[in-house]
Amino acid sequence: MRDIEKKRKKEQYVVDEMIRLYCRKNHKEYNRKTDQMCPVCRELSDYAKLRSGKCPFMEEKTFCSNCKVHCYRPEMREKIRQVMRFSGPRMMFYHPLLAVWHVMCSIKEKKK
């Protein structure tokens, strides 16, 4: 049970960092001094944490993109998709360790 919580926290951290990167590069409301996201991105981050916190498949899956059940509301799913498309390729420059970890987990998932 403890490993699942650790995994959940790490996934939430990665998603939060990807949303933060997206916000920093795309929204003028992002506050660089306090590292605060704009209200729209903060709402998306909170929503993603809420969904991850309730995920019954955390033990079997690696990332939400690999899940059989998509629990995001359609409009939030589209927002997170935009964030992932933008931030995913840039994570190697801003968070290289997270990017490498993500790639390694994805490779393991494909082997299953």
Secondary structure as the mmCIF struct_conf table of DSSP 4:
data_model
#
loop_
_struct_conf.conf_type_id
_struct_conf.id
_struct_conf.beg_label_comp_id
_struct_conf.beg_label_asym_id
_struct_conf.beg_label_seq_id
_struct_conf.end_label_comp_id
_struct_conf.end_label_asym_id
_struct_conf.end_label_seq_id
HELX_RH_AL_P HELX_RH_AL_P1 ARG A 2 ASN A 26
TURN_TY1_P TURN_TY1_P1 LYS A 28 GLU A 29
STRN STRN1 ASN A 31 ASN A 31
TURN_TY1_P TURN_TY1_P2 ARG A 32 ASP A 35
STRN STRN2 GLN A 36 GLN A 36
HELX_LH_PP_P HELX_LH_PP_P1 MET A 37 CYS A 38
HELX_RH_AL_P HELX_RH_AL_P2 PRO A 39 GLY A 53
TURN_TY1_P TURN_TY1_P3 LYS A 54 LYS A 54
TURN_TY1_P TURN_TY1_P4 PRO A 56 GLU A 60
BEND BEND1 THR A 62 PHE A 63
HELX_RH_3T_P HELX_RH_3T_P1 CYS A 64 ASN A 66
BEND BEND2 LYS A 68 VAL A 69
BEND BEND3 TYR A 72 TYR A 72
HELX_RH_AL_P HELX_RH_AL_P3 PRO A 74 TYR A 94
HELX_RH_AL_P HELX_RH_AL_P4 PRO A 96 LYS A 111
#
